[in-house]
């Protein structure tokens, strides 16, 4: 069984970015565009994929576990 390749710089940057806090959703979206040079929609697509990636959990366990808890709470609300 082959080991998965390590996360790339972009994925690691998204995880680090998500660990930060922002004053408002608008501020976060602006920072995504300016600092990560990607559209907010693409950022959230990548972030959602990372939530289930075991490599992301190993790289940023606090952030990934927080995101998993938030996702599960939203699922329970439906």
C-alpha positions as CSV (number, residue, x, y, z in Angstrom):
1,X,0.0,0.0,0.0
2,X,1.5,3.4,-1.0
3,X,1.5,6.2,1.4
4,X,-0.4,9.3,0.3
5,X,1.8,12.3,-0.7
6,X,2.1,15.0,1.9
7,X,-0.2,18.0,1.7
8,X,0.9,20.7,-0.7
9,X,1.8,24.3,0.2
10,X,-1.7,25.5,-0.8
11,X,-3.5,23.0,1.4
12,X,-1.2,23.8,4.3
13,X,-1.8,27.5,3.8
14,X,-5.6,27.0,3.8
15,X,-5.4,25.1,7.1
16,X,-3.2,27.8,8.7
17,X,-5.5,30.5,7.4
18,X,-8.6,28.8,8.8
19,X,-6.9,28.7,12.2
20,X,-7.1,32.5,12.3
21,X,-10.0,34.6,13.4
22,X,-11.6,37.5,11.5
23,X,-13.7,40.5,12.5
24,X,-16.4,39.6,9.9
25,X,-17.1,37.2,7.0
26,X,-16.4,40.1,4.6
27,X,-12.9,40.6,6.1
28,X,-12.2,36.9,5.8
29,X,-13.3,36.8,2.2
30,X,-11.1,39.8,1.4
31,X,-8.1,38.1,3.1
32,X,-8.7,34.9,1.1
33,X,-8.5,36.9,-2.1
34,X,-5.5,39.0,-1.1
35,X,-3.4,36.5,0.9
36,X,-4.2,33.2,-0.8
37,X,-5.0,34.6,-4.2
38,X,-8.1,32.5,-4.7
39,X,-11.9,33.1,-4.9
40,X,-13.7,32.5,-1.6
41,X,-15.8,29.8,-3.3
42,X,-12.7,27.8,-4.2
43,X,-11.3,28.3,-0.7
44,X,-14.3,26.8,0.9
45,X,-14.4,23.9,-1.6
46,X,-10.8,23.1,-0.8
47,X,-11.4,23.5,3.0
48,X,-14.4,21.2,2.9
49,X,-12.3,18.5,1.1
50,X,-9.6,18.9,3.7
51,X,-12.0,18.3,6.6
52,X,-12.1,14.6,5.6
53,X,-8.4,14.2,4.7
54,X,-6.4,12.3,7.2
55,X,-3.3,14.2,6.2
56,X,-5.0,17.5,7.1
57,X,-6.0,16.0,10.5
58,X,-2.4,15.1,11.1
59,X,-1.1,18.5,10.0
60,X,-3.7,20.6,11.9
61,X,-5.7,18.5,14.3
62,X,-7.2,21.4,16.3
63,X,-8.5,23.2,13.2
64,X,-9.8,20.0,11.5
65,X,-11.5,18.7,14.6
66,X,-13.2,22.1,15.2
67,X,-14.4,22.2,11.6
68,X,-15.7,18.6,11.9
69,X,-17.6,19.6,15.1
70,X,-19.1,22.6,13.3
71,X,-20.2,20.5,10.4
72,X,-21.8,17.9,12.6
73,X,-23.7,20.5,14.6
74,X,-25.0,22.0,11.3
75,X,-26.1,18.5,10.2
76,X,-28.0,17.9,13.4
77,X,-29.8,21.3,13.0
78,X,-31.3,20.2,9.7
